[in-house]
Each structure stands twice: as C-alpha cells, then as structure tokens.
C-alpha cells in the first residue's frame, strides 16, 4: 500500500521551450487524482516559477514532488550560483535576471514572491557558489 | 452523473482496428478493443479529430437528415456563416438564402445576424467585467466541454452568453410564432452546421437549460441539394441578408475576437493549439489579455468536419463576400436579447479522476507510475491504448490487463516456453 506518491523531474539548462514541462506533468496528475482545482492552480503557478528560476539562474536542476493525503511537497534543487540576499530576492520586483532574459518577458522580479504567495510554506536553503534548495508545501484540506 | 451524449460515433463494420484514431484523440477517449475502436463517451469532446484521421471512414457524426423538415408545419433554416464559404464565385449571400427558401424552408434566419448581437453584448460584457479577464469565448462547444472536464480553474473565465446559433434559434422562433400564429411545436428551427459538436450542444447544452434548435443538418448534406437551387436563384434574388462584415467573419478564426473592436485578444485554432493555450493560461503565463477566442478546428468553423471546402480556401471566400458589406447589420435595438445570457451554471465534471478519494487516488496513481515504468515506453499502440501511460491507467481503472502489452506478453511467452523446454528435458531424462 502506498500512502504517498513521488515524482521526479530533471530541468534542463537554458531551454525555455521545455521550461514548464514538469509543472504541466504534475498538474495533469493532480487533476486525475481529484485534487481541488484551486490547490492545483497554486501548485502549478508556484512550481512553474521555480522551474523558470532554475532555467534562468541555475543552469537547470531537479524537482521532486511528493503527494500525501495531507500535503503536496515540492523540492527544487540546483547547483547554481546561490542567492546572495534572500530577503532582497523575496521583495516583489527585485530581479537579477540579465537583459536578454528580460527581453523574453521573464525576470519581472515576481518569481519568489509568487512562490511564497501560492504556497503554505516556503523554505530557501542557499549557499553562494554551491546552489539552492527550495522547499514548498501546499496543504491539502481533509475531505 | 448525467448520461453523456456525443455526436461522434463508430461505424463498426468499417473499423479495421488500426491505431490512427487513438493516437489523434486529444482527450485519449478511444481504445481499440477486440479489433474495433471504442469511444468512451464521457471523455469525448466531439472535436471530430477521429473523423478527420480515420482512413477507413469508420467514424461518423450523428446529425439530422433533410427529412426532419417533414415533422414541422413551418421550418426555418439557420445557416452558419461557414456555409457561405463553401461555394465558388459566390458574390451575394442572398443567393444562398434565397435558394434555401426555394428548396423548401419557409424562412431563413442568418446565424451571422445573431452573431452580431452576440458581438455587441460581448463588447459590453468584456468591458464591464475586468475581474474576469481574460474572458474565454464560448461559441465553440468543443472548447466549452474541454474546459468543463479538464480546466476547472478556467470555468470562471467563460463568456456567459449563448452561442450565435442558439440566439438565432430563439429569435427565429419568436419571429415565426408572431408571423404565423402557430404554436412553438409546429415550428422547426433547423441549424445548418459545420460540425458535430453543435449536435451535442443542442442535445445536452452547457450554460443554458435548453436550446431552441430542433434539428442539426450537416453542411455537407445540404450542399449538393442546395447548389441547383442557387443557380435558379441568381435572377430572382430575395433580399434576406441581416448581417454584415462582423457576422460573416465569425465563420473563421479571429472573426469573433475582431468583432470586439479591441486589440487585446488572442485567437487560437486547432485542438492541440487550444489545449496549449488553456494550459498556459491556467499557469498564469500570459500578460493581461481581455479576450481569448478558441476554435477547436483549424481555420475556425470553416474547418469543421461537416464542411466540404478546404478551410483556408473557404476563409478567402468569406473575405471576398464580406468586402463590400456594412460593418454590421443587426443591432441590439432590433430585438431584445436579454435572455441571451447563460442561465445554467457550468459545473466542473472531473471525468478523468482515477480515485474517489485522496487515499484511493494516491494508491492508484502510484500503481499507474509503477506500471508505466514496467512498459517499454514505445507508445506503439498495439495494446489498443494510445500510450504506455494510458494502458497503465486503463489497468488501474480495471478495463485492461498487463498482457495487453505485446512486449510484456512476449516476455511472458519466453518465460513459459523456457519452462516448457525444461520440462521436456526432464521428461527425456526420465
């Protein structure tokens, strides 16, 4: 008997055409599992932001999603440059995205703020030069 | 859950059991079982893709024959604007409308006329409902059904105004009752349709309780009958047209959106493109847009599976036809369209659910994942399901078994024959 399921995704570096694949896959599975639409929306938006961040800042990484009866946990792990000032990165509108990325319509400085807004718990563990691990949790209502 | 009606169905004697349709179906509603395709009705959105792809013409749409006219004392034809794009060298819509009357309909009511009213109402609605932006058009019944079963978060964005065909039907009925004094049941409102989804929209409407359309006739059925009457009508054209450029433009992609007279819209066509737009919309990937027009068929309604002309050629013809017409000929002041708003709330129908509660869903999804790992991931379709993952889901749903996968079956037979030959050796040794 399984009391939770896990999904593992590899996010490739610098490939904007594939960014969003992982969040789409999770979204379709959650829909089949009958998770409430408003929760799926939160997970999909938060996860897509995280996925895009990995592509822009960290040359890709991995995403592990765990779904239990109580909550959905998303762990995004990369070996990128790390976040210098987490408080600053959390401020809406703050962005370190280079101009070429902004020209693509990304880098509005809403990534982390949106991830916080759409999840119940957000933990950022980052070390300069080593990488960043972002853990997000979204609680599931008990039916 | 209510009974599911779909117009698209299988003509079993023609089905060869190939895998073309299962691969093309955007909602994975088709399986090949016992050598024949089977459509799971609750998954089908009547997009018509399987009708398009089937090399053996084993997929059909249900629609009414021209004989349906005999059931009524007074009949009104409701031509879809896409009908006008089917004819070569047509330069006046009135020829088509006159011919419809000559072939026996008592009156005609252009759907494109009602479309202009819907455009006017939509313009006002979009302007007044910024909180609902982007508002998604609801004229294509396949798109509405798709959103209802697969995009629950987007239901609140649906434009709650009935389709031009439904509005045309109720206006035509009112007009006919006033004119003839007949009771409603003696009047037949017959829509001439480019697509099977409209048949479904009449039988089980979404957003409205009841459609005023009494029957749906396919463009491809009426086309050969209508042509000679059109030739007869050329010298004797009646002025029946009630629509202008906006109304006729509804026949192709972008027509509805351009009728809003706003620049902030997106128009997508082709079912796969529509799905992509909806997925992205659900993830907040778009900058602020006011309106999204979606058509399941490539090219828009002119691309419907019940049409005869190439959709892109039909679009050129519509463009030519509307060139010298006024912008619009029907206006809200002409009639009261208050009841054109939806009166039935659209509820999410989670038909694809794999469990009845979270515990069961987790168990079942875990099993789908395990099974998918076991299969060769070739998505060959030999098992009758479109992908290995779809087969895994079928097994978990209890409608297929592991040995349906020919690769698993082969392994199983290898193992079995190995055991048999070992038995044989043992027998020889005895």
Interface residues (C-beta under 8 A of the other chain):
Chain A: X1 X2 X3 X4 X5 X7 X20 X23 X24 X27 X29 X31 X32 X33 X34 X35 X37 X38 X40 X41 X44 X45 X48 X67 X68 X69 X105 X140 X143
Chain B: X150 X152 X153 X279 X280 X282 X283 X284 X285 X287 X348 X350 X352 X353 X354 X355 X356 X357 X358 X359 X361 X362 X363 X365 X366 X367 X369 X393
